[in-house]
Amino acid sequence: MIRVILIGVLMFLIARAFWRVVDGIMEGITGASGRPQPRPVKLVRDPVCGTHVPVNASVALTVDGTTHYFCSEACRDRFRRAS
């Protein structure tokens, strides 16, 4: 009976070691969280209201060679009126 229990414990430890190796390999491939890491998104600050928005979702306006990014067309229009 003890022999069966020891064989069971040994099989459990071997299986656990195997899965830890597999998890380590997957973590090395995909990143620390176990999932592919998202690419960082560049945020810019709206000069009118201070909201941070992604560059690809913002409304841009170039004035005197400087590009300003806005969260909406309303903020862009307020900036134009103030300039």
Z-matrix of the N, CA and C atoms (Angstrom, degrees):
N
C 1 1.455
C 2 1.535 1 110.97
N 3 1.332 2 116.32 1 -43.48
C 4 1.461 3 119.51 2 179.53
C 5 1.519 4 110.38 3 -64.13
N 6 1.313 5 116.52 4 -34.20
C 7 1.456 6 120.73 5 178.56
C 8 1.523 7 110.95 6 -60.88
N 9 1.316 8 118.79 7 -42.22
C 10 1.461 9 123.77 8 178.71
C 11 1.524 10 110.35 9 -64.41
N 12 1.325 11 116.70 10 -42.04
C 13 1.465 12 120.77 11 179.52
C 14 1.531 13 109.93 12 -65.19
N 15 1.324 14 117.69 13 -44.57
C 16 1.467 15 120.23 14 179.32
C 17 1.530 16 112.08 15 -63.89
N 18 1.317 17 116.97 16 -39.35
C 19 1.469 18 120.08 17 176.75
C 20 1.525 19 109.94 18 -64.59
N 21 1.321 20 117.68 19 -40.02
C 22 1.466 21 121.24 20 177.24
C 23 1.518 22 112.15 21 -62.65
N 24 1.342 23 116.64 22 -44.47
C 25 1.466 24 121.14 23 178.31
C 26 1.526 25 110.03 24 -63.63
N 27 1.325 26 117.24 25 -42.56
C 28 1.462 27 121.03 26 178.33
C 29 1.524 28 111.51 27 -61.31
N 30 1.321 29 117.67 28 -43.65
C 31 1.478 30 121.44 29 178.59
C 32 1.529 31 110.79 30 -63.56
N 33 1.342 32 115.73 31 -39.79
C 34 1.460 33 119.85 32 177.77
C 35 1.531 34 110.52 33 -61.34
N 36 1.333 35 117.37 34 -46.72
C 37 1.466 36 120.98 35 -179.15
C 38 1.523 37 111.98 36 -64.87
N 39 1.317 38 117.27 37 -37.97
C 40 1.466 39 120.60 38 177.86
C 41 1.532 40 110.09 39 -65.95
N 42 1.336 41 116.77 40 -44.02
C 43 1.471 42 120.31 41 179.19
C 44 1.527 43 111.06 42 -63.62
N 45 1.343 44 116.81 43 -41.20
C 46 1.463 45 120.45 44 -179.99
C 47 1.527 46 110.83 45 -65.15
N 48 1.319 47 117.81 46 -42.13
C 49 1.461 48 121.55 47 177.76
C 50 1.521 49 110.52 48 -62.92
N 51 1.313 50 117.35 49 -41.18
C 52 1.466 51 121.58 50 178.64
C 53 1.527 52 110.51 51 -59.95
N 54 1.336 53 117.37 52 -47.53
C 55 1.462 54 120.03 53 -177.88
C 56 1.522 55 111.99 54 -68.93
N 57 1.326 56 117.77 55 -31.58
C 58 1.470 57 119.36 56 175.83
C 59 1.518 58 110.84 57 -65.56
N 60 1.334 59 117.21 58 -38.44
C 61 1.464 60 121.11 59 176.61
C 62 1.522 61 110.07 60 -64.60
N 63 1.332 62 116.63 61 -45.28
C 64 1.466 63 120.67 62 179.16
C 65 1.526 64 110.45 63 -62.50
N 66 1.340 65 118.45 64 -43.40
C 67 1.472 66 121.37 65 177.94
C 68 1.528 67 111.21 66 -62.02
N 69 1.333 68 117.63 67 -39.45
C 70 1.465 69 120.52 68 178.20
C 71 1.512 70 112.19 69 -64.17
N 72 1.316 71 116.47 70 -40.04
C 73 1.465 72 120.11 71 177.92
C 74 1.525 73 110.25 72 -65.50
N 75 1.332 74 116.90 73 -45.04
C 76 1.469 75 120.33 74 179.99
C 77 1.523 76 111.30 75 -65.06
N 78 1.325 77 117.24 76 -37.64
C 79 1.456 78 120.55 77 178.10
C 80 1.522 79 111.10 78 -64.38
N 81 1.317 80 116.51 79 -38.60
C 82 1.459 81 120.48 80 177.94
C 83 1.516 82 112.54 81 -66.77
N 84 1.320 83 116.87 82 -32.05
C 85 1.463 84 121.05 83 -179.20
C 86 1.522 85 111.20 84 -78.49
N 87 1.336 86 116.97 85 -45.72
C 88 1.463 87 120.92 86 -170.75
C 89 1.514 88 114.62 87 -99.89
N 90 1.309 89 119.89 88 -13.71
C 91 1.453 90 121.46 89 -177.62
C 92 1.513 91 110.63 90 113.42
N 93 1.321 92 115.83 91 174.74
C 94 1.463 93 121.65 92 -171.48
C 95 1.518 94 113.80 93 -66.24
N 96 1.317 95 119.07 94 -28.85
C 97 1.463 96 120.10 95 -174.90
C 98 1.517 97 113.38 96 -84.95
N 99 1.314 98 118.21 97 -5.83
C 100 1.453 99 119.97 98 -177.47
C 101 1.514 100 112.37 99 88.58
N 102 1.317 101 117.10 100 -4.57
C 103 1.462 102 122.16 101 177.56
C 104 1.518 103 108.46 102 -124.49
N 105 1.314 104 117.64 103 156.13
C 106 1.467 105 118.68 104 175.51
C 107 1.530 106 110.42 105 -58.75
N 108 1.321 107 116.77 106 136.74
C 109 1.458 108 121.30 107 -177.97
C 110 1.530 109 110.14 108 -78.63
N 111 1.338 110 117.03 109 134.36
C 112 1.467 111 119.29 110 177.64
C 113 1.523 112 110.54 111 -70.22
N 114 1.323 113 115.20 112 150.36
C 115 1.459 114 119.21 113 176.81
C 116 1.523 115 108.46 114 -75.40
N 117 1.324 116 117.75 115 142.07
C 118 1.465 117 119.74 116 -179.72
C 119 1.528 118 111.14 117 -65.81
N 120 1.314 119 115.79 118 146.90
C 121 1.461 120 122.46 119 179.55
C 122 1.523 121 107.81 120 -107.45
N 123 1.329 122 116.82 121 129.67
C 124 1.460 123 120.73 122 178.66
C 125 1.528 124 108.95 123 -78.70
N 126 1.332 125 115.94 124 125.19
C 127 1.454 126 121.84 125 177.92
C 128 1.519 127 109.37 126 -105.94
N 129 1.324 128 114.80 127 145.20
C 130 1.463 129 121.28 128 174.99
C 131 1.515 130 108.00 129 -124.34
N 132 1.328 131 115.44 130 155.26
C 133 1.466 132 120.46 131 -177.10
C 134 1.519 133 110.14 132 -100.22
N 135 1.325 134 115.05 133 129.56
C 136 1.460 135 121.78 134 176.68
C 137 1.528 136 107.58 135 -69.19
N 138 1.361 137 119.36 136 123.43
C 139 1.461 138 120.86 137 -177.43
C 140 1.526 139 113.98 138 -71.11
N 141 1.326 140 117.70 139 -14.46
C 142 1.464 141 120.24 140 -178.35
C 143 1.520 142 111.13 141 -89.35
N 144 1.320 143 117.41 142 -55.77
C 145 1.471 144 120.44 143 -174.81
C 146 1.519 145 113.54 144 -105.90
N 147 1.341 146 118.42 145 -10.88
C 148 1.452 147 121.43 146 177.20
C 149 1.512 148 115.25 147 84.46
N 150 1.317 149 117.89 148 4.51
C 151 1.455 150 121.17 149 179.08
C 152 1.520 151 110.17 150 -70.39
N 153 1.327 152 116.49 151 140.90
C 154 1.462 153 121.13 152 174.61
C 155 1.521 154 108.25 153 -92.89
N 156 1.324 155 116.28 154 127.34
C 157 1.464 156 121.60 155 -178.78
C 158 1.527 157 109.93 156 -131.55
N 159 1.342 158 117.63 157 149.93
C 160 1.467 159 119.70 158 174.03
C 161 1.522 160 110.17 159 -65.02
N 162 1.318 161 116.89 160 143.93
C 163 1.469 162 121.30 161 -178.17
C 164 1.522 163 110.52 162 -57.89
N 165 1.339 164 117.18 163 -42.15
C 166 1.468 165 119.18 164 -176.26
C 167 1.526 166 113.12 165 -72.84
N 168 1.337 167 118.78 166 -10.81
C 169 1.466 168 121.31 167 178.62
C 170 1.522 169 111.67 168 -110.00
N 171 1.325 170 118.01 169 5.83
C 172 1.460 171 120.80 170 -175.93
C 173 1.529 172 111.58 171 -94.75
N 174 1.314 173 113.67 172 167.15
C 175 1.467 174 121.86 173 174.27
C 176 1.525 175 105.82 174 -102.42
N 177 1.323 176 117.07 175 122.26
C 178 1.464 177 121.28 176 -174.67
C 179 1.523 178 111.13 177 -102.23
N 180 1.329 179 114.70 178 148.58
C 181 1.463 180 122.28 179 175.57
C 182 1.522 181 106.94 180 -143.89
N 183 1.340 182 116.55 181 127.45
C 184 1.459 183 121.40 182 179.31
C 185 1.523 184 108.66 183 -104.19
N 186 1.330 185 115.52 184 123.47
C 187 1.459 186 122.13 185 179.24
C 188 1.522 187 107.46 186 -127.81
N 189 1.336 188 116.96 187 121.40
C 190 1.470 189 123.30 188 179.17
C 191 1.527 190 111.95 189 52.78
N 192 1.302 191 117.05 190 40.98
C 193 1.456 192 121.78 191 176.95
C 194 1.524 193 115.09 192 82.04
N 195 1.325 194 117.17 193 -1.67
C 196 1.470 195 121.16 194 178.43
C 197 1.517 196 108.84 195 -107.67
N 198 1.323 197 116.59 196 129.00
C 199 1.457 198 120.72 197 179.55
C 200 1.515 199 109.34 198 -93.91
N 201 1.320 200 115.16 199 128.01
C 202 1.463 201 122.63 200 176.78
C 203 1.522 202 107.24 201 -110.72
N 204 1.341 203 115.94 202 142.32
C 205 1.463 204 121.37 203 -179.24
C 206 1.522 205 109.31 204 -115.31
N 207 1.341 206 115.21 205 138.89
C 208 1.457 207 121.23 206 -175.96
C 209 1.524 208 110.13 207 -127.99
N 210 1.343 209 115.46 208 155.67
C 211 1.463 210 120.07 209 179.86
C 212 1.529 211 111.37 210 -79.28
N 213 1.336 212 116.52 211 -22.84
C 214 1.466 213 119.18 212 -178.30
C 215 1.523 214 109.75 213 -153.72
N 216 1.313 215 114.80 214 169.23
C 217 1.465 216 119.76 215 176.84
C 218 1.522 217 110.85 216 -69.13
N 219 1.322 218 117.46 217 -29.10
C 220 1.467 219 120.86 218 178.38
C 221 1.527 220 110.71 219 -64.19
N 222 1.326 221 117.08 220 -43.57
C 223 1.470 222 120.09 221 177.56
C 224 1.522 223 110.61 222 -66.01
N 225 1.330 224 117.22 223 -38.59
C 226 1.461 225 120.46 224 178.10
C 227 1.528 226 110.19 225 -62.00
N 228 1.335 227 116.83 226 -42.88
C 229 1.465 228 120.55 227 -179.88
C 230 1.537 229 111.80 228 -67.06
N 231 1.337 230 117.30 229 -37.70
C 232 1.470 231 120.37 230 176.45
C 233 1.525 232 110.46 231 -63.47
N 234 1.349 233 116.60 232 -38.54
C 235 1.453 234 121.12 233 177.98
C 236 1.515 235 111.05 234 -65.02
N 237 1.336 236 116.96 235 -41.40
C 238 1.473 237 120.68 236 179.08
C 239 1.518 238 111.01 237 -62.86
N 240 1.343 239 116.31 238 -42.95
C 241 1.478 240 120.13 239 -179.61
C 242 1.528 241 110.82 240 -65.24
N 243 1.332 242 117.84 241 -36.40
C 244 1.447 243 121.60 242 -177.94
C 245 1.533 244 112.53 243 -74.53
N 246 1.346 245 116.20 244 -24.81
C 247 1.474 246 119.71 245 -177.14
C 248 1.497 247 112.40 246 -80.05
